[in-house]
Amino acid sequence: MAHLKLYFNIRFAFVFLCGLLLSNCSGNLDFSGFIQSPDRVNTRFKQSDTWNKTHPFKTIHTDSENYQLLVAADSHIGGLNNFKILLEEAKLPENLAVVLVGDIVTGKKEDYLVLKNELPDFNEVPYFLMTGNHDLYFDGWKTFYEYFGSSTYYFSVQTPTVKDLYICLDSGSGTLGNKQIAWLKNLLETERDNYKNCIVFSHVNFFRDRRTGSTNPLVGELEVLLGLFADYQINMVIMGHDHLRAVNQFGYTTYLTLDALVDNFSNASFLKLKISDGKVGHEFREIVP
């Protein structure tokens, strides 16, 4: 039995590595970044925290109690067809902003430049970005930080009667790291009571809803986060990474994993995050090939 188990483990590893080699034919896989990104999550958090001190957190004002945000994950630019559909819809008056939950590009500087040139003026369509693992390939954090700044921050939406809090986290390394978790704990402890709804965005999905080779947070870290989100009544946690949608409910909190937005993906979609009369809802907007 032990020999049989070893055989299947070796066979899986062989098939997995062959898949990596084939995927690298497109030049979009950085093996140094795949094994371990050249930066560290605590280092990125320190840089993000420095950025935040000179760039105040944004507040979006709306004269309606009902509003909508568009949320997408895993666009993996290069290709722009589906991304352009997202941005066109974002210009509709009912949409206040766009949130991109990581793996926005391949990590290459030229793809970051494509993204930078494609994004509209912030005053026309506010947008909020955070890193995924692919955004860190090819030493991509340097370019992300140069073009967009922090990957750990929050923003808020002010309606005529209440404010809602949106927290953006950097899980591009597969972990938040102790410094970012400490920041998150402090933010929830000091600010959560000042807001009606609270939604968290993070790239790496918490739960393994299907068999996959992708990473998930460490069990100990996940236990801490689930406890925090229960204690502070987080309405929703929105993630990407796995490329296929999943909905999980744990107590008060809904956990959504989004479909990929990447071109030529049969299930491509993005999320309409709806706030109506103070309640949080969602709808998937599928992109028909």
Helices and strands as residue ranges (DSSP letters): H 2-23, G 24-26, H 31-35, H 41-54, E 59-61, E 67-72, H 81-90, E 95-101, H 109-118, E 127-130, G 134-139, H 140-148, E 153-158, E 163-168, H 177-191, G 192-194, E 198-201, H 219-231, E 236-239, E 246-250, E 253-257, E 269-276, E 279-286
